[in-house]
Structures are given as structure tokens and as C-alpha cells.
């Protein structure tokens, strides 16, 4: 994987009105990410409503994305859902068979809440020995509980040579800096999930962004990464916007993101399998204002999506 900073959206799963996975909508969403200029796609994640998909749907979604992308960007997908080591090993193998470039280990699934890092590491060692040369990633997913890796543990992961990707959800600069120092020189690439800490993450050497906001304006993040050295003043102004805007996205997410994309012209519904948010008039006004502000920034930076705003 490239050391050049980039954007990895946490991919949504479109659903039809009857609740089934909308694979045509998934194709359209995949193409939208590509047009935004993303460096990779993280499919089958929490934003994908992965815990509300069946095993068959998870692998079908990953396979469809791999097929649609056709090698244009790398695809990673989560693969440690079931409790128990044997089930997790089988899950990783099945996901690897879809053709993804890497299978993401859900950090909180590798040890029970309250178990120490030694136990976590032992469980991961078993997984590594049993999954051959499958490239792996790490995701500090907040469900079913939020387990954060410390710098020493992440440094060990990097030293194994098996991990190429980590989505950090600590949202703490000190933790981010320590993790980046601990993994320096390893093949592991570090992606911040938090817009607020992103600028400081880049200053510490992070490789990119992998967060929910990329589902609405991945192109704005792409511009930041391509220009933050050459035009730091504008990039910092744009970063301030995305830092604050991320709070607005949280209104009814992921339905809010699907609703926004639908208004942008993508052929998807706002249906979710997680609890469906009932948008109030206030909610919709906030999202409308956010849409206008995104449009203004797209015009300012010359985004390839300007002509698609409706």
C-alpha cells in the first residue's frame, strides 16, 4: 500500500425498500467513491451495518465491490464477527476468498471486555498462524464494546508484517502520536477516523482518513491530502469546516448520509437496518445547510463533483 496520504470511506450498504441489499445501488456508490478520488474502500464495516448483515450478505457485498472496482483501488473488509477462534479463522478465510486486498480484524472481537492485552495478543497470534499470508487490517470498532489498542500492542502488530491497515478511533492526539511512533518503519498504514484530530495526525505522519464523513464529501478530504503541504492555509480552513461538519453528520447516521447521497442524485434509498431515524424539521434544515456549505467548498476547490450537485 502506498505511503501517500489518502481517503478510505467506510462504505455504506444501500438497501431496497423491501429491506434487501441493493446491489445496483452498491455499484453506484462504489463509482461515486472512485470519482471522489479515494485511495481505497473499507467495506463491511460499522457504517455498512455489518452486524445487521448475514454472513452470506457480508461476503456478497465484499465480492460485489471487488468486482465493480476491478483493481482501481484496494478494498478491505471486516472478517472476525463470530465468537470463538475457529469461527473467526473461518470467517477471515471466507472473506479473503472474495478477492479483497485485506481482511480487517475487529479489535474488540479478539478478547472479551475486561481481558488484558496479553490475552488479546495471544488470540491474535492464533489467528495469524491459522490464516496463512492473508493481509490483515485492524479496526477499533466501538461495538459491541470500544477497545482501543495501546502503542505497544499496535507496535507489535506492525512488527508481525501481517497488518497493512489500522483505523484508529481514539480521537486523542497523544495516543495517535504514540501509535505512529511505535509503528514507524512497519508496513502498517495508519488512518484516523476523527475529523477533529486529522490535521494533527497528518503532522505526526498519519497515512490518511477513514471516517464517516467520507460518505458525504470524500472529495473534500482528498483535496486536503493532495494540497495540505502546497496550500496549507486553504487546507486548514477546509479542515476546520470538516471538523465541525462531522457533528452535523451524526444526526441520524447512517440514514443521514444515505439521504444526502440520494439528494445528490445517487439511486439509493435512505433505508437502514439499524434503528431508522425519524428526521425532524430541525434535522432536515441542518442537513440542508450542510449541503449548501459542502457545495460552496466544492466550487471553491474545483471538485469533480460540482456538476453533480442537485
DOVO-958970 format. One line per field, with one value per residue (C-alpha): residue in one letter; y, x, z; residue number from 1. Coordinates in Angstrom, 3 decimals. Each point is the difference from the previous one (the first is absolute). Layout:
// DOVO-958970
type	a; ...
Y	Y; ...
X	X; ...
Z	Z; ...
seq	NUM; ...
//
This chain:
// DOVO-958970
type	x; x; x; x; x; x; x; x; x; x; x; x; x; x; x; x; x; x; x; x; x; x; x; x; x; x; x; x; x; x; x; x; x; x; x; x; x; x; x; x; x; x; x; x; x; x; x; x; x; x; x; x; x; x; x; x; x; x; x; x; x; x; x; x; x; x; x; x; x; x; x; x; x; x; x; x; x; x; x; x; x; x; x; x; x; x; x; x; x; x; x; x; x; x; x; x; x; x; x; x; x; x; x; x; x; x; x; x; x; x; x; x; x; x; x; x; x; x; x; x; x; x; x; x; x; x; x; x; x; x; x; x; x; x; x; x; x; x; x; x; x; x; x; x; x; x; x; x; x; x; x; x; x; x; x; x; x; x; x; x; x; x; x; x; x; x; x; x; x; x; x; x; x; x; x; x; x; x; x; x; x; x; x; x; x; x; x; x; x; x; x; x; x; x; x; x; x; x; x; x; x; x; x; x; x; x; x; x; x; x; x; x; x; x; x; x; x; x; x; x; x; x; x; x; x; x; x; x; x; x; x; x; x; x; x; x; x; x; x; x; x; x; x; x; x; x; x; x; x; x; x; x; x; x; x; x; x; x; x; x; x; x; x; x; x; x; x; x; x; x; x; x; x; x; x; x; x; x; x; x; x; x; x; x; x; x; x; x; x; x; x; x; x; x; x; x; x; x; x; x; x; x; x; x; x; x; x; x; x; x
Y	0.000; 3.498; 2.266; 2.963; 1.273; -0.795; -0.500; -3.340; 0.426; -2.324; -1.354; 0.168; -2.885; 1.149; -1.858; -0.287; 1.021; -3.648; -0.095; -2.120; 1.079; 2.281; -1.215; 2.452; 2.800; -1.490; 0.246; 3.655; 0.776; -1.721; 2.132; 3.143; -0.775; -0.577; 3.306; 1.742; -1.189; -2.370; -2.076; -3.080; -1.201; -1.566; -2.167; -2.105; 2.293; 1.573; 2.609; -2.946; -1.221; -3.109; -1.424; 0.166; -1.924; -3.780; -1.814; -0.581; 3.671; 1.144; -2.102; 0.856; 3.727; -0.312; -2.103; 2.497; 2.941; -1.866; -0.843; 3.536; 1.654; -2.311; 0.770; 3.789; 0.379; -2.536; -1.370; -1.105; -1.646; -1.150; -3.710; -0.893; 0.034; -3.286; -0.764; -2.699; -0.362; -2.717; 1.944; 3.155; -1.844; -1.427; 3.452; 1.553; -2.723; 0.426; 3.741; -0.398; -2.263; 2.937; 1.547; 2.916; 1.384; -0.484; -1.287; 2.282; -1.362; 1.601; 0.875; -0.445; -3.476; -1.418; 0.078; 0.397; 3.324; 0.166; -2.453; 1.409; 0.689; -3.184; -2.063; 2.090; -0.522; -3.767; -0.242; 2.025; -2.201; -3.033; 1.846; 0.936; -3.558; -1.380; 2.392; -0.431; 3.102; 1.770; 3.761; 1.409; 3.286; 1.225; 1.909; 1.467; -0.481; 1.458; -2.945; -2.291; 1.867; 2.574; -1.466; 2.241; -1.361; 1.521; 0.963; -3.081; -2.379; 1.785; 0.037; -3.770; -0.317; 2.022; -2.129; -3.186; 1.257; -1.253; 3.224; 2.610; 2.200; 1.391; 2.180; 1.923; 1.209; 1.405; 3.661; 0.906; 1.666; -1.458; -3.531; 0.541; 1.375; -2.915; -2.564; 1.598; -0.021; -3.648; -1.103; 2.120; -2.107; -2.761; -0.776; 1.112; 3.093; 2.254; 1.523; 2.427; -0.320; 3.410; 3.237; 2.139; -1.676; -0.532; 3.057; -0.890; -3.625; 1.109; 2.057; -3.149; -2.012; -1.702; -1.571; 1.212; 0.216; -2.809; 1.441; 0.496; 3.451; -1.507; -1.332; 3.554; 1.867; -2.295; 2.404; 2.758; -2.275; -1.062; 3.664; 0.505; -2.916; 1.109; 3.639; 0.364; 0.489; 2.259; 2.075; -0.444; 3.094; -1.134; -3.606; 1.044; 2.081; -2.986; -2.230; 2.324; -0.376; -3.814; -0.124; 1.867; -1.523; -3.510; 0.761; 0.801; -3.292; -1.806; 0.935; -3.328; -1.525; -2.122; 0.922; 3.651; -0.928; -2.069; 2.814; 2.461; -2.282; -0.554; 3.773; 0.164; -2.280; -3.485; -2.690; -1.196; 0.212; 1.280; -3.319; -1.574; -3.236; 1.683; 2.148; 2.296; 3.646; 2.155; 3.338; 3.067; 3.263; 1.335; -2.998; 0.508; 3.717; -0.763; -2.557; 2.472; 2.648; -2.548; -0.901; 3.652; 0.389; -3.134; 1.429; 3.259; -1.841; -2.184; 3.094; 1.647; -2.908; -1.108; -3.404; -2.520; -0.307; 3.607; -0.909; -2.774; 2.196; 0.168
X	0.000; 1.183; 1.442; -1.756; -2.790; -3.463; -3.671; -1.676; -3.777; -1.786; -2.417; -3.758; -2.277; -2.979; -3.268; -3.070; -3.388; -0.697; 3.145; 2.159; 3.518; -0.134; 2.917; -0.686; 0.092; 3.232; 1.492; -1.020; 1.442; 3.262; 0.320; -0.748; 2.858; 2.334; -1.004; 0.782; 3.596; 0.176; 3.119; -1.896; -3.352; -0.773; -3.041; -1.938; 0.607; -2.256; -1.260; -0.882; -2.294; 2.179; -1.577; -3.390; 1.172; 0.041; 3.284; -1.094; -0.867; 3.363; 1.961; -2.390; 0.443; 3.794; 0.032; -2.186; 2.206; 3.150; -1.565; -1.215; 3.275; 1.984; 3.314; -0.262; 0.469; 0.606; -2.961; 0.070; -2.939; -0.603; 0.201; -0.051; -3.651; -0.747; 1.086; 2.641; 3.353; -0.931; -3.029; 2.088; 2.679; -2.633; -1.546; 3.332; 0.583; -3.471; 0.414; 3.462; -1.543; -2.109; 3.136; 0.380; 3.502; -0.168; -2.262; -0.546; 0.227; -2.616; 2.083; -2.739; -0.864; 3.441; -0.427; -2.876; -0.576; 2.243; 2.585; 3.519; 2.216; 1.983; -3.136; -0.878; 3.451; -0.091; -3.344; 1.323; 3.108; -2.249; -1.854; 3.251; 1.325; -3.257; -0.632; 3.157; 1.106; -3.368; 0.684; -1.800; -1.225; -1.130; -3.143; -0.635; -3.737; -2.143; -2.421; -0.677; 2.399; 2.703; 3.473; 2.942; 3.455; 2.894; 3.191; 1.925; -2.687; -0.354; 3.776; -0.001; -2.677; 2.143; 3.054; -1.767; -0.043; -3.580; -1.876; -0.243; -2.811; -1.289; -3.057; 0.680; -3.026; 1.720; -0.565; 2.933; 3.135; 2.348; -1.187; 0.238; 3.537; 1.144; -1.523; 1.612; 3.375; -0.445; -0.833; 2.559; 1.838; -2.620; -2.320; -2.993; -1.785; -1.768; -3.421; -1.708; -3.784; -0.481; -0.212; 0.889; 3.379; 0.820; 2.204; 2.157; 0.076; 1.444; 2.607; 1.009; 0.242; -3.400; -0.795; -3.549; -3.627; -2.515; -3.149; -3.731; 0.245; 1.579; -3.467; -1.178; 3.054; 2.943; 1.140; 0.594; 2.260; 1.808; 0.714; 1.413; 2.403; 1.124; 0.504; 0.744; 3.709; -0.274; -2.968; -0.090; -2.136; -2.927; 0.418; -0.158; -3.120; -1.616; 1.068; -1.697; -3.199; 0.100; 0.903; -3.173; -2.194; 0.662; -2.303; -2.885; 0.496; -0.687; -3.670; -1.625; 3.147; 0.237; -3.465; 1.087; 2.858; -2.294; -2.559; 2.709; 1.281; -3.548; -0.452; 3.328; -1.478; 1.192; -2.654; -0.236; -2.554; 0.623; -1.192; 2.111; -0.161; 1.239; -2.594; -1.518; 0.315; -3.098; 1.292; -1.587; -0.400; 2.991; 2.103; -0.849; 0.781; 3.425; 0.688; -1.173; 2.379; 2.808; -0.722; 0.286; 3.302; 1.377; -1.027; 1.791; 3.208; -0.269; -0.243; 2.904; 2.416; -1.252; -1.287; -0.864; -3.427; -1.103; -2.157; -1.735; -1.439; -3.778
Z	0.000; -0.822; 2.660; -1.631; 2.278; -1.254; 0.735; 0.747; 0.366; 2.413; -2.551; 0.446; -0.953; -2.073; 0.576; -2.185; 1.323; 0.859; 2.170; -2.305; -0.924; -3.031; -2.119; -2.826; 2.564; 1.338; -3.493; -0.272; 3.417; -0.912; -3.127; 2.016; 2.390; -2.938; -1.592; 3.287; -0.366; 2.963; 0.609; 1.193; 1.341; 3.372; -0.688; 2.524; 2.962; 2.628; -2.484; -2.247; 2.818; 0.057; 3.146; -1.721; -3.068; -0.244; -0.638; -3.583; -0.486; 1.378; -2.444; -2.835; 0.647; 0.105; -3.177; -1.834; 0.978; -1.028; -3.353; -0.625; 0.966; -2.241; 1.646; -0.251; 3.771; 2.797; 1.964; 3.629; 1.802; 3.566; 0.755; 3.709; 1.001; 1.689; 3.576; 0.314; -1.705; -2.487; -1.192; -0.368; -1.962; -2.353; -0.361; -0.992; -2.581; -1.497; -0.281; -1.530; -2.650; -1.245; -1.470; 2.402; 0.429; 3.745; 2.762; 2.974; 3.534; 2.256; 3.055; 2.609; -1.301; 0.798; 3.794; 2.395; 1.685; 3.063; -1.316; -0.185; -2.999; 0.587; -0.574; -3.031; -1.496; 0.576; -1.775; -2.924; -0.198; -0.493; -2.756; -1.737; 0.066; -1.369; -2.885; -2.047; -1.842; -0.082; 0.310; 3.021; 1.382; 3.415; 0.924; 3.459; -0.452; 2.822; -0.051; 1.749; 2.296; -0.682; 0.370; -0.847; -0.714; 1.910; -1.804; 1.127; -1.243; -3.323; -0.343; 0.455; -2.684; -2.367; 0.739; -1.132; -3.576; -0.447; 0.634; -2.743; 1.338; 3.283; 0.507; 3.206; 1.969; 3.086; -1.000; 2.253; -1.340; 2.623; -0.719; -3.748; 0.230; 2.171; -2.362; -3.035; 1.709; 1.017; -3.553; -1.823; -2.562; -0.047; -2.933; 2.071; -1.346; 2.499; -0.753; 2.368; 0.361; 1.629; -1.968; 3.022; 0.554; -3.668; -0.514; 2.974; -1.138; -3.321; 1.819; 1.884; -3.232; -0.377; -3.367; -0.396; 1.047; 0.446; 1.526; -0.441; -1.592; -3.109; -0.797; -0.699; -1.247; -0.547; -2.723; 2.564; 2.035; -3.163; -0.742; 3.494; -0.405; -3.442; 0.956; 3.702; -0.641; -3.073; 1.218; 3.782; 0.628; -2.156; 1.116; 3.648; -0.660; -1.676; 2.858; 2.485; -1.992; -0.148; 3.700; 0.964; -2.722; 1.290; 2.936; -2.337; -1.832; 3.266; -0.211; -0.829; -1.506; -2.139; -1.285; -0.224; -2.328; -2.218; -0.080; -1.037; -2.770; -1.218; -0.299; -1.816; -2.641; 0.960; -0.607; 3.609; 2.794; 3.524; 1.458; 2.746; 1.945; 3.122; 1.751; -2.609; 1.000; -0.205; -1.273; 1.546; -1.884; 1.938; -1.032; -3.660; 0.152; 1.457; -2.732; -2.660; 1.336; 0.101; -3.623; -1.026; 1.829; -1.663; -3.384; 0.768; 0.849; -3.103; -2.156; 1.804; -0.487; -3.422; 1.089; -2.741; 1.651; -0.608; -2.975; 1.954; 2.743; -0.352
seq	1; 2; 3; 4; 5; 6; 7; 8; 9; 10; 11; 12; 13; 14; 15; 16; 17; 18; 19; 20; 21; 22; 23; 24; 25; 26; 27; 28; 29; 30; 31; 32; 33; 34; 35; 36; 37; 38; 39; 40; 41; 42; 43; 44; 45; 46; 47; 48; 49; 50; 51; 52; 53; 54; 55; 56; 57; 58; 59; 60; 61; 62; 63; 64; 65; 66; 67; 68; 69; 70; 71; 72; 73; 74; 75; 76; 77; 78; 79; 80; 81; 82; 83; 84; 85; 86; 87; 88; 89; 90; 91; 92; 93; 94; 95; 96; 97; 98; 99; 100; 101; 102; 103; 104; 105; 106; 107; 108; 109; 110; 111; 112; 113; 114; 115; 116; 117; 118; 119; 120; 121; 122; 123; 124; 125; 126; 127; 128; 129; 130; 131; 132; 133; 134; 135; 136; 137; 138; 139; 140; 141; 142; 143; 144; 145; 146; 147; 148; 149; 150; 151; 152; 153; 154; 155; 156; 157; 158; 159; 160; 161; 162; 163; 164; 165; 166; 167; 168; 169; 170; 171; 172; 173; 174; 175; 176; 177; 178; 179; 180; 181; 182; 183; 184; 185; 186; 187; 188; 189; 190; 191; 192; 193; 194; 195; 196; 197; 198; 199; 200; 201; 202; 203; 204; 205; 206; 207; 208; 209; 210; 211; 212; 213; 214; 215; 216; 217; 218; 219; 220; 221; 222; 223; 224; 225; 226; 227; 228; 229; 230; 231; 232; 233; 234; 235; 236; 237; 238; 239; 240; 241; 242; 243; 244; 245; 246; 247; 248; 249; 250; 251; 252; 253; 254; 255; 256; 257; 258; 259; 260; 261; 262; 263; 264; 265; 266; 267; 268; 269; 270; 271; 272; 273; 274; 275; 276; 277; 278; 279; 280; 281; 282; 283; 284; 285; 286; 287; 288; 289; 290; 291; 292; 293; 294; 295; 296; 297; 298; 299; 300; 301; 302; 303; 304; 305; 306; 307; 308; 309; 310
//
